Amino acid sequence: MSQYVKVLATALTLFGSSLSSVLFIGSSDVHAQTACTATTTTAIADKIANGHSWGKHSAEYSAGTVIAGLAMPASPRVTTIAEFKALIQGVMGSSTNKTLARGRKAYWGSPTGTIVVYDPNSVDCGTAFRPVDGKPYYDRQS
């Protein structure tokens, strides 16, 4: 029995009818749904912006917020997911980038102190944020 079936069986045992609407997905389907399906910079930026990054890191993009000695500039304005997506696209278009392990790629945006990590193995295609130690964080990624 796969680990997914065991987890589902345990959940059904513990929670019974409250899980009556659970949709069973075979383990091969689960893996297919946990990888990034975006193939263009625009699509990747959209997935990252609409993934965990905005909810977790949006406060870092308020104008004037200082991280690693760098104040977030008033422009680009980043107060919505759409603006966050545009920022991510801009950083991904920068010349400062490098290939990382496991097929990932990191991009550095100096004006805002933003790192974007594209991860083809993640359902939301990666992450974007302003690391507390700035560019040295980007430099350490491998």
DSSP file (Angstrom, degrees, kcal/mol; ACC not computed):
  #  RESIDUE AA STRUCTURE BP1 BP2  ACC     N-H-->O    O-->H-N    N-H-->O    O-->H-N    TCO  KAPPA ALPHA  PHI   PSI    X-CA   Y-CA   Z-CA
    1    1 A M              0   0    0      0, 0.0     5,-0.0     0, 0.0     0, 0.0   0.000 360.0 360.0 360.0 131.7    0.0    0.0    0.0
    2    2 A S     >  -     0   0    0      1,-0.1     4,-2.1     4,-0.0     5,-0.2  -0.251 360.0-111.0 -70.6 162.4    1.4    3.4   -1.0
    3    3 A Q  H  > S+     0   0    0      1,-0.2     4,-2.4     2,-0.2     5,-0.2   0.833 118.1  56.8 -62.5 -31.2    2.0    6.1    1.7
    4    4 A Y  H  > S+     0   0    0      2,-0.2     4,-2.4     1,-0.2    -1,-0.2   0.895 107.3  47.0 -68.1 -39.8   -0.8    8.2    0.1
    5    5 A V  H  > S+     0   0    0      2,-0.2     4,-2.8     1,-0.2    -2,-0.2   0.902 112.1  51.0 -67.4 -40.5   -3.3    5.3    0.6
    6    6 A K  H  X S+     0   0    0     -4,-2.1     4,-2.5     2,-0.2    -2,-0.2   0.916 111.3  47.5 -62.7 -43.1   -2.2    4.8    4.1
    7    7 A V  H  X S+     0   0    0     -4,-2.4     4,-2.7     2,-0.2    -2,-0.2   0.929 113.6  47.6 -63.7 -44.9   -2.6    8.5    4.9
    8    8 A L  H  X S+     0   0    0     -4,-2.4     4,-2.5     2,-0.2    -2,-0.2   0.916 112.0  49.6 -62.8 -43.3   -6.0    8.6    3.4
    9    9 A A  H  X S+     0   0    0     -4,-2.8     4,-2.1     2,-0.2    -1,-0.2   0.907 112.4  47.9 -62.5 -42.1   -7.1    5.4    5.2
   10   10 A T  H  X S+     0   0    0     -4,-2.5     4,-2.6     2,-0.2    -2,-0.2   0.918 111.8  49.7 -64.3 -43.7   -5.8    6.9    8.5
   11   11 A A  H  X S+     0   0    0     -4,-2.7     4,-3.0     1,-0.2     5,-0.4   0.907 111.4  48.5 -62.5 -42.2   -7.6   10.2    7.9
   12   12 A L  H  X S+     0   0    0     -4,-2.5     4,-1.9     1,-0.2    -1,-0.2   0.883 111.8  50.1 -65.7 -37.5  -10.9    8.4    7.0
   13   13 A T  H  < S+     0   0    0     -4,-2.1    -2,-0.2    -5,-0.2    -1,-0.2   0.919 117.6  39.5 -64.8 -43.5  -10.6    6.3   10.2
   14   14 A L  H  < S+     0   0    0     -4,-2.6    -2,-0.2     1,-0.1    -1,-0.2   0.886 131.0  24.7 -74.3 -39.7   -9.9    9.4   12.4
   15   15 A F  H >< S+     0   0    0     -4,-3.0     3,-1.9    -5,-0.2    -3,-0.2   0.541  83.0 178.3-110.2  -8.9  -12.4   11.8   10.8
   16   16 A G  G ><  +     0   0    0     -4,-1.9     3,-2.0    -5,-0.4    -1,-0.2  -0.101  68.1   9.0  50.2-126.1  -15.0    9.5    9.2
   17   17 A S  G >  S+     0   0    0      1,-0.3     3,-1.9     2,-0.2    -1,-0.3   0.664 114.4  76.0 -67.0 -17.5  -17.9   11.1    7.5
   18   18 A S  G <  S+     0   0    0     -3,-1.9    -1,-0.3     1,-0.3     3,-0.2   0.678  99.0  48.2 -68.3 -12.4  -16.4   14.6    7.7
   19   19 A L  G X  S+     0   0    0     -3,-2.0     3,-2.0    -4,-0.2    -1,-0.3   0.057  73.9 119.9-108.9  24.1  -14.1   13.5    4.9
   20   20 A S  T <  S+     0   0    0     -3,-1.9    -1,-0.1     1,-0.3    -2,-0.1   0.732  73.0  54.1 -63.6 -21.0  -16.9   12.1    2.8
   21   21 A S  T 3  S+     0   0    0     -3,-0.2    -1,-0.3    -4,-0.2     2,-0.2   0.280  77.4 131.7 -97.0  12.7  -16.1   14.5   -0.1
   22   22 A V    <   -     0   0    0     -3,-2.0     2,-0.6     1,-0.1    -3,-0.1  -0.441  51.3-141.3 -66.3 132.6  -12.4   13.5   -0.3
   23   23 A L        -     0   0    0     -2,-0.2     2,-0.4     2,-0.0    -1,-0.1  -0.860  14.0-133.1 -96.4 122.7  -11.3   12.8   -3.8
   24   24 A F        -     0   0    0     -2,-0.6     2,-0.5   -16,-0.0   -19,-0.0  -0.625  23.7-172.6 -78.5 128.0   -8.9    9.9   -4.1
   25   25 A I        -     0   0    0     -2,-0.4     5,-0.1   -21,-0.1    -2,-0.0  -0.987  22.9-123.6-121.3 126.2   -5.9   10.7   -6.2
   26   26 A G    >>  -     0   0    0     -2,-0.5     4,-1.8     1,-0.1     3,-0.7  -0.240  30.4-106.5 -63.2 156.6   -3.5    7.9   -7.1
   27   27 A S  H 3> S+     0   0    0      1,-0.3     4,-1.9     2,-0.2     5,-0.2   0.822 119.2  55.9 -60.3 -32.8    0.1    8.5   -6.2
   28   28 A S  H 3> S+     0   0    0      1,-0.2     4,-1.6     2,-0.2    -1,-0.3   0.873 108.0  49.0 -67.8 -34.2    1.2    9.1   -9.8
   29   29 A D  H <> S+     0   0    0     -3,-0.7     4,-1.5     2,-0.2    -2,-0.2   0.872 106.9  56.1 -69.2 -36.9   -1.4   11.9  -10.1
   30   30 A V  H  X S+     0   0    0     -4,-1.8     4,-0.6     1,-0.2     3,-0.3   0.931 107.7  47.8 -61.4 -46.1   -0.2   13.4   -6.9
   31   31 A H  H >< S+     0   0    0     -4,-1.9     3,-1.1     1,-0.2     4,-0.3   0.888 108.3  54.9 -63.5 -37.9    3.3   13.7   -8.2
   32   32 A A  H >< S+     0   0    0     -4,-1.6     3,-0.6     1,-0.3    -1,-0.2   0.828 109.2  48.6 -64.1 -30.6    2.1   15.3  -11.4
   33   33 A Q  H 3< S+     0   0    0     -4,-1.5    -1,-0.3    -3,-0.3    -2,-0.2   0.495 102.2  63.0 -88.7  -3.8    0.2   17.9   -9.5
   34   34 A T  T << S+     0   0    0     -3,-1.1    89,-0.4    -4,-0.6     2,-0.3   0.390  89.8  79.8-102.3   4.2    3.2   18.8   -7.3
   35   35 A A  S <  S-     0   0    0     -3,-0.6     2,-0.3    -4,-0.3    86,-0.2  -0.798  89.6 -98.8-109.9 154.2    5.5   20.1  -10.0
   36   36 A C        -     0   0    0     84,-1.6    87,-0.1    -2,-0.3    88,-0.1  -0.507  30.6-174.4 -68.2 130.2    5.5   23.4  -11.8
   37   37 A T        +     0   0    0     86,-0.3    -1,-0.1    -2,-0.3     2,-0.1   0.457  48.4 110.5-104.9  -3.4    3.7   23.3  -15.1
   38   38 A A        +     0   0    0      1,-0.1    -2,-0.0     5,-0.1     3,-0.0  -0.456  39.1 179.4 -73.5 144.3    4.5   26.8  -16.3
   39   39 A T        +     0   0    0     -2,-0.1     2,-0.3     0, 0.0    -1,-0.1   0.508  56.6  62.9-124.3  -9.4    7.0   27.1  -19.1
   40   40 A T  S  > S-     0   0    0      1,-0.1     4,-3.0     0, 0.0     5,-0.2  -0.806  83.3-115.4-116.2 159.8    7.3   30.9  -19.8
   41   41 A T  H  > S+     0   0    0     -2,-0.3     4,-2.8     1,-0.2     5,-0.2   0.904 118.0  51.6 -57.1 -42.0    8.7   33.6  -17.6
   42   42 A T  H  > S+     0   0    0      2,-0.2     4,-2.0     1,-0.2    -1,-0.2   0.923 112.8  44.2 -61.9 -45.3    5.2   35.2  -17.5
   43   43 A A  H  > S+     0   0    0      2,-0.2     4,-2.3     1,-0.2    -2,-0.2   0.892 114.1  49.8 -68.6 -39.5    3.5   32.0  -16.5
   44   44 A I  H  X S+     0   0    0     -4,-3.0     4,-2.7     2,-0.2     5,-0.2   0.936 111.1  49.1 -64.1 -45.9    6.2   31.2  -13.9
   45   45 A A  H  X S+     0   0    0     -4,-2.8     4,-2.8    -5,-0.2    -2,-0.2   0.888 110.6  52.0 -60.0 -39.4    5.9   34.7  -12.4
   46   46 A D  H  X S+     0   0    0     -4,-2.0     4,-2.0    -5,-0.2    -1,-0.2   0.920 110.9  46.5 -63.2 -44.9    2.2   34.3  -12.3
   47   47 A K  H  < S+     0   0    0     -4,-2.3     4,-0.4     2,-0.2    -2,-0.2   0.916 114.9  46.6 -65.4 -43.0    2.4   31.0  -10.4
   48   48 A I  H ><>S+     0   0    0     -4,-2.7     3,-1.1     1,-0.2     5,-0.6   0.945 113.3  48.5 -64.1 -47.0    5.0   32.4   -7.9
   49   49 A A  H 3<5S+     0   0    0     -4,-2.8     5,-0.4     1,-0.3    -1,-0.2   0.846 116.8  42.5 -62.4 -34.5    3.0   35.6   -7.3
   50   50 A N  T 3<5S+     0   0    0     -4,-2.0    -1,-0.3    -5,-0.2    -2,-0.2   0.383 107.9  75.1 -94.0   3.4   -0.2   33.6   -6.8
   51   51 A G  T <>5S-     0   0    0     -3,-1.1     4,-0.6    -4,-0.4     3,-0.4   0.168 112.2 -59.0 -91.2-147.0    1.5   30.9   -4.7
   52   52 A H  H  >5S+     0   0    0     74,-0.2     4,-2.0     1,-0.2     5,-0.2   0.744 116.5  79.3 -72.1 -23.2    2.7   31.1   -1.1
   53   53 A S  H  ><S+     0   0    0     -5,-0.6     4,-3.0    73,-0.3     5,-0.3   0.876  90.1  48.5 -59.4 -45.3    5.1   34.0   -1.6
   54   54 A W  H  > S+     0   0    0     -6,-0.5     4,-2.0    -3,-0.4    -1,-0.2   0.944 114.1  45.6 -63.2 -47.6    2.6   36.9   -1.6
   55   55 A G  H  < S+     0   0    0     -4,-0.6    -1,-0.2     1,-0.2    -2,-0.2   0.856 121.8  38.2 -62.9 -35.4    0.9   35.8    1.6
   56   56 A K  H  < S+     0   0    0     -4,-2.0    -2,-0.2     1,-0.1    -1,-0.2   0.820 130.8  23.5 -85.6 -32.6    4.1   35.2    3.3
   57   57 A H  H >< S+     0   0    0     -4,-3.0     3,-1.7    -5,-0.2     4,-0.4   0.384  82.3 106.9-120.2   3.3    6.3   38.1    2.0
   58   58 A S  G >< S+     0   0    0     -4,-2.0     3,-1.8     1,-0.3    -1,-0.1   0.830  76.4  62.1 -58.5 -33.9    3.9   40.9    0.9
   59   59 A A  G >  S+     0   0    0      1,-0.3     3,-1.3    -5,-0.2    -1,-0.3   0.769  92.1  67.2 -63.6 -24.0    4.8   43.1    3.9
   60   60 A E  G <  S+     0   0    0     -3,-1.7    -1,-0.3     1,-0.2    -2,-0.2   0.685  95.0  59.0 -67.3 -17.2    8.4   43.2    2.7
   61   61 A Y  G <  S+     0   0    0     -3,-1.8    17,-0.5    -4,-0.4     2,-0.3   0.272  71.1 122.1-101.7  10.3    7.3   45.2   -0.3
   62   62 A S  S X  S-     0   0    0     -3,-1.3     3,-2.4     1,-0.1    10,-0.3  -0.572  78.6 -95.9 -70.4 133.8    5.7   48.2    1.4
   63   63 A A  T 3  S+     0   0    0     -2,-0.3    11,-0.1     1,-0.3    -1,-0.1  -0.236 109.9  17.8 -53.0 131.1    7.5   51.4    0.3
   64   64 A G  T 3  S+     0   0    0      8,-3.5     2,-0.3     1,-0.3    -1,-0.3   0.222  83.0 142.8  91.6 -14.1   10.2   52.3    2.7
   65   65 A T    <   -     0   0    0     -3,-2.4     7,-2.0     6,-0.1     2,-0.5  -0.450  44.1-142.2 -63.4 123.2   10.5   48.9    4.4
   66   66 A V  E     +A   71   0A   0     -2,-0.3     2,-0.4     5,-0.2     5,-0.2  -0.785  28.2 166.9 -96.1 124.5   14.2   48.4    5.2
   67   67 A I  E >  S-A   70   0A   0      3,-2.2     3,-1.9    -2,-0.5    66,-0.1  -0.997  73.5  -5.5-134.6 130.5   15.7   45.0    4.8
   68   68 A A  T 3  S-     0   0    0     64,-0.4    67,-0.1    -2,-0.4    -1,-0.1   0.845 130.6 -57.6  54.5  37.3   19.4   44.3    4.7
   69   69 A G  T 3  S+     0   0    0      1,-0.2     2,-0.5    63,-0.1    -1,-0.3   0.521 115.9 113.8  75.9   5.3   20.0   48.1    4.8
   70   70 A L  E <   -A   67   0A   0     -3,-1.9    -3,-2.2    42,-0.1     2,-0.3  -0.944  58.6-144.2-115.5 119.5   18.0   48.6    1.6
   71   71 A A  E     -A   66   0A   0     -2,-0.5    -5,-0.2    -5,-0.2    -6,-0.1  -0.613  27.8-111.3 -78.4 137.0   14.7   50.5    1.8
   72   72 A M        -     0   0    0     -7,-2.0    -8,-3.5   -10,-0.3    -7,-0.1  -0.556  41.0-124.6 -65.3 122.1   12.0   49.3   -0.6
   73   73 A P        -     0   0    0      0, 0.0    -8,-0.1     0, 0.0    -1,-0.1  -0.242  10.4-119.5 -68.6 159.3   11.7   52.1   -3.2
   74   74 A A  S    S+     0   0    0      1,-0.2   -11,-0.1   -11,-0.1    -2,-0.1   0.752  91.9  82.0 -68.4 -23.5    8.3   53.7   -3.9
   75   75 A S  S    S+     0   0    0      1,-0.2    -1,-0.2     2,-0.1     2,-0.1  -0.991  76.6  43.5-131.5 124.7    8.7   52.5   -7.4
   76   76 A P  S    S-     0   0    0      0, 0.0     2,-0.4     0, 0.0    -1,-0.2   0.295  91.8-144.9 -78.6 142.7    8.0   49.9   -8.4
   77   77 A R        -     0   0    0     -2,-0.1     2,-0.4     1,-0.0     3,-0.2  -0.642  18.0-174.6 -75.6 128.9    4.8   50.0   -6.4
   78   78 A V        +     0   0    0    -17,-0.5   -17,-0.1    -2,-0.4     3,-0.1  -0.764  37.4 121.7-131.1  86.1    4.1   46.5   -5.0
   79   79 A T        +     0   0    0     -2,-0.4     2,-0.3   -17,-0.1    -1,-0.1   0.396  68.7  46.3-123.5  -3.0    0.7   46.5   -3.3
   80   80 A T  S  > S-     0   0    0     -3,-0.2     4,-2.2     1,-0.1     5,-0.2  -0.892  84.7-110.1-135.2 165.3   -1.2   43.8   -5.3
   81   81 A I  H  > S+     0   0    0     -2,-0.3     4,-2.8     1,-0.2     5,-0.2   0.890 119.5  55.4 -61.6 -39.6   -0.5   40.3   -6.6
   82   82 A A  H  > S+     0   0    0      1,-0.2     4,-2.0     2,-0.2    -1,-0.2   0.903 109.6  45.6 -61.6 -41.2   -0.5   41.8  -10.1
   83   83 A E  H  > S+     0   0    0      2,-0.2     4,-2.2     1,-0.2    -1,-0.2   0.866 111.7  52.5 -69.4 -35.4    2.2   44.3   -9.2
   84   84 A F  H  X S+     0   0    0     -4,-2.2     4,-2.6     2,-0.2    -2,-0.2   0.907 108.0  51.7 -64.3 -42.2    4.2   41.5   -7.4
   85   85 A K  H  X S+     0   0    0     -4,-2.8     4,-2.6     1,-0.2    -2,-0.2   0.926 109.0  50.1 -59.1 -45.6    3.9   39.4  -10.6
   86   86 A A  H  X S+     0   0    0     -4,-2.0     4,-2.2     1,-0.2    -2,-0.2   0.900 110.5  50.1 -61.6 -40.8    5.4   42.3  -12.6
   87   87 A L  H  X S+     0   0    0     -4,-2.2     4,-2.6     2,-0.2    -2,-0.2   0.933 110.3  49.7 -61.2 -46.7    8.2   42.7  -10.1
   88   88 A I  H  X S+     0   0    0     -4,-2.6     4,-2.7     1,-0.2    -2,-0.2   0.918 110.1  50.7 -59.6 -44.9    9.0   39.0  -10.3
   89   89 A Q  H  X S+     0   0    0     -4,-2.6     4,-1.2     1,-0.2    -1,-0.2   0.908 110.5  50.1 -59.5 -42.1    9.0   39.2  -14.1
   90   90 A G  H  < S+     0   0    0     -4,-2.2     3,-0.3     2,-0.2     4,-0.2   0.913 111.3  47.3 -63.0 -43.7   11.4   42.1  -14.0
   91   91 A V  H >< S+     0   0    0     -4,-2.6     3,-1.6     1,-0.2    17,-0.2   0.905 109.8  53.4 -65.5 -40.5   13.8   40.3  -11.6
   92   92 A M  H 3< S+     0   0    0     -4,-2.7    -1,-0.2     1,-0.3    -2,-0.2   0.751 106.1  55.1 -66.4 -22.1   13.7   37.2  -13.8
   93   93 A G  T 3< S+     0   0    0     -4,-1.2    -1,-0.3    -3,-0.3    -2,-0.2   0.470  88.0 107.1 -87.0  -2.1   14.6   39.4  -16.7
   94   94 A S  S <  S-     0   0    0     -3,-1.6    15,-0.1    -4,-0.2    -3,-0.0  -0.286  77.0-124.8 -74.4 162.4   17.7   40.7  -14.9
   95   95 A S  S    S+     0   0    0      1,-0.1     2,-1.1    12,-0.1    -1,-0.1   0.592  89.0  89.5 -83.4 -10.1   21.2   39.7  -15.9
   96   96 A T        +     0   0    0     12,-0.4    12,-2.6    -5,-0.2     2,-0.3  -0.757  60.0 118.4 -92.2  99.9   22.1   38.5  -12.4
   97   97 A N  E     -B  107   0B   0     -2,-1.1     2,-0.3    10,-0.2    10,-0.2  -0.979  35.9-168.5-154.0 162.9   21.0   34.9  -12.2
   98   98 A K  E     -B  106   0B   0      8,-2.3     8,-2.8    -2,-0.3     2,-0.3  -0.994  27.9-107.2-154.8 154.7   22.5   31.4  -11.7
   99   99 A T  E     -B  105   0B   0     -2,-0.3     6,-0.3     6,-0.2     2,-0.2  -0.662  36.9-165.3 -84.3 137.0   21.6   27.8  -12.0
  100  100 A L    >   -     0   0    0      4,-2.9     3,-0.6    -2,-0.3     4,-0.2  -0.633  30.4 -74.9-114.5 173.5   21.1   25.9   -8.7
  101  101 A A  G >  S+     0   0    0     41,-0.5     3,-1.5     1,-0.2    -1,-0.2  -0.201 110.1  30.8 -62.2 159.6   20.8   22.2   -7.8
  102  102 A R  G 3  S-     0   0    0      1,-0.3    -1,-0.2    17,-0.1    19,-0.2   0.766 133.2 -64.3  60.8  31.4   17.7   20.2   -8.6
  103  103 A G  G <  S+     0   0    0     -3,-0.6    -1,-0.3     1,-0.2    -2,-0.2   0.565  98.2 138.7  76.6   8.2   16.9   22.2  -11.8
  104  104 A R    <   -     0   0    0     -3,-1.5    -4,-2.9    -4,-0.2     2,-0.3  -0.381  37.0-156.4 -83.7 164.0   16.3   25.4   -9.9
  105  105 A K  E     -BC  99 118B   0     13,-2.0    13,-3.1    -6,-0.3     2,-0.4  -0.996   2.9-151.6-141.4 137.1   17.4   28.9  -11.0
  106  106 A A  E     -BC  98 117B   0     -8,-2.8    -8,-2.3    -2,-0.3     2,-0.4  -0.875   8.2-168.3-111.7 143.3   17.9   32.0   -8.8
  107  107 A Y  E     -BC  97 116B   0      9,-2.5     9,-2.2    -2,-0.4     2,-0.5  -0.971   8.3-150.1-128.0 142.1   17.6   35.6   -9.9
  108  108 A W  E     - C   0 115B   0    -12,-2.6     2,-0.7    -2,-0.4   -12,-0.4  -0.960   4.4-164.2-118.2 130.2   18.7   38.7   -8.0
  109  109 A G  E >>> - C   0 114B   0      5,-2.9     5,-1.7    -2,-0.5     4,-1.6  -0.896   4.8-171.3-111.1 100.3   17.0   42.1   -8.3
  110  110 A S  T 345S+     0   0    0     -2,-0.7    -1,-0.2     1,-0.2     3,-0.1   0.874  77.6  60.3 -61.2 -43.0   19.4   44.8   -6.9
  111  111 A P  T 345S+     0   0    0      0, 0.0    -1,-0.2     0, 0.0    -2,-0.0   0.839 123.4  21.6 -59.7 -31.2   17.0   47.8   -6.9
  112  112 A T  T <45S-     0   0    0     -3,-0.6    -2,-0.2     2,-0.1   -42,-0.1   0.489 102.2-121.0-112.0  -6.1   14.6   46.0   -4.5
  113  113 A G  T  <5 +     0   0    0     -4,-1.6     2,-0.4     1,-0.2    -3,-0.2   0.893  59.2 155.4  66.5  39.2   16.8   43.4   -2.9
  114  114 A T  E   < -C  109   0B   0     -5,-1.7    -5,-2.9    16,-0.2     2,-0.5  -0.840  32.6-159.9-106.2 134.8   14.6   40.6   -4.2
  115  115 A I  E     -CD 108 129B   0     14,-2.9    14,-2.0    -2,-0.4     2,-0.5  -0.933   5.4-166.0-105.7 135.8   15.6   37.0   -4.8
  116  116 A V  E     -CD 107 128B   0     -9,-2.2    -9,-2.5    -2,-0.5     2,-0.6  -0.990   2.3-166.1-117.1 127.7   13.4   34.9   -7.1
  117  117 A V  E     -CD 106 127B   0     10,-2.8    10,-2.0    -2,-0.5     2,-0.5  -0.957   7.1-154.8-116.4 114.9   13.9   31.2   -7.1
  118  118 A Y  E     -CD 105 126B   0    -13,-3.1   -13,-2.0    -2,-0.6     8,-0.3  -0.775  14.4-177.1 -85.1 126.2   12.4   29.2   -9.9
  119  119 A D    >   -     0   0    0      6,-2.4     3,-1.9    -2,-0.5     6,-0.2  -0.916  17.1-167.9-128.8 104.0   11.8   25.6   -8.7
  120  120 A P  T 3  S+     0   0    0      0, 0.0   -84,-1.6     0, 0.0    -1,-0.1   0.628  88.8  61.3 -66.9 -10.5   10.3   23.3  -11.4
  121  121 A N  T 3  S+     0   0    0    -86,-0.2     2,-0.4   -19,-0.2   -18,-0.0   0.420  90.0  84.5 -93.5   0.3    9.7   20.7   -8.6
  122  122 A S  S X  S-     0   0    0     -3,-1.9     3,-1.9     1,-0.1   -87,-0.1  -0.854  76.1-135.4-108.3 138.3    7.3   23.0   -6.7
  123  123 A V  T 3  S+     0   0    0     -2,-0.4   -86,-0.3   -89,-0.4   -88,-0.1   0.826 110.4  45.4 -60.7 -31.9    3.6   23.4   -7.5
  124  124 A D  T 3  S-     0   0    0    -90,-0.1    -1,-0.3   -88,-0.1   -73,-0.2   0.232 114.1-119.1 -97.6  15.4    3.8   27.2   -7.2
  125  125 A C    <   -     0   0    0     -3,-1.9    -6,-2.4    -6,-0.2     2,-0.4   0.469  64.2 -57.9  68.0   5.5    7.0   27.2   -9.3
  126  126 A G  E     -D  118   0B   0     -8,-0.3     2,-0.3   -79,-0.1   -73,-0.3  -0.959  64.8 -76.2 134.3-148.3    9.2   28.7   -6.5
  127  127 A T  E     -D  117   0B   0    -10,-2.0   -10,-2.8    -2,-0.4     2,-0.3  -0.960  18.6-157.4-152.9 164.2    9.4   31.8   -4.4
  128  128 A A  E     +D  116   0B   0     -2,-0.3     2,-0.3   -12,-0.2   -12,-0.2  -0.965  30.9 131.7-148.9 133.6   10.2   35.5   -4.3
  129  129 A F  E     -D  115   0B   0    -14,-2.0   -14,-2.9    -2,-0.3   -71,-0.0  -0.973  56.6 -97.7-167.0 174.1   11.2   37.6   -1.2
  130  130 A R        -     0   0    0     -2,-0.3   -16,-0.2   -16,-0.2   -62,-0.1  -0.897  43.9-138.3-106.0 101.6   13.6   40.1    0.2
  131  131 A P    >   -     0   0    0      0, 0.0     3,-1.9     0, 0.0     6,-0.1  -0.290  12.7-124.5 -65.1 145.0   16.1   38.1    2.3
  132  132 A V  T 3  S+     0   0    0      1,-0.3   -64,-0.4   -65,-0.1   -63,-0.1   0.740 111.8  42.2 -63.8 -23.5   17.1   39.6    5.6
  133  133 A D  T 3  S-     0   0    0      1,-0.3    -1,-0.3   -66,-0.1     4,-0.2   0.240 100.4-150.4-108.0  15.1   20.8   39.5    4.7
  134  134 A G    X>  +     0   0    0     -3,-1.9     3,-1.6     1,-0.2     4,-1.0  -0.193  63.9   1.3  64.4-141.4   20.4   40.7    1.1
  135  135 A K  H 3> S+     0   0    0      1,-0.3     4,-2.9     2,-0.2    -1,-0.2   0.790 121.5  67.5 -59.9 -32.8   22.7   39.7   -1.7
  136  136 A P  H 3> S+     0   0    0      0, 0.0     4,-1.6     0, 0.0    -1,-0.3   0.860  98.8  55.0 -55.9 -31.5   24.9   37.5    0.5
  137  137 A Y  H <> S+     0   0    0     -3,-1.6     4,-0.8    -4,-0.2     3,-0.3   0.953 109.6  45.2 -62.7 -48.9   21.8   35.2    0.8
  138  138 A Y  H >< S+     0   0    0     -4,-1.0     3,-1.2     1,-0.2    -1,-0.2   0.927 110.5  54.9 -57.7 -46.5   21.6   35.0   -3.0
  139  139 A D  H 3< S+     0   0    0     -4,-2.9    -1,-0.2     1,-0.3    -2,-0.2   0.817 104.9  53.7 -59.4 -32.6   25.4   34.4   -3.2
  140  140 A R  H 3< S+     0   0    0     -4,-1.6    -1,-0.3    -3,-0.3    -2,-0.2   0.656  83.6 107.0 -77.8 -15.9   25.1   31.4   -0.9
  141  141 A Q    <<        0   0    0     -3,-1.2   -35,-0.1    -4,-0.8    -3,-0.0  -0.400 360.0 360.0 -67.9 136.9   22.5   29.6   -2.9
  142  142 A S              0   0    0     -2,-0.1   -41,-0.5   -41,-0.0    -1,-0.1   0.342 360.0 360.0-145.8 360.0   23.8   26.6   -4.8
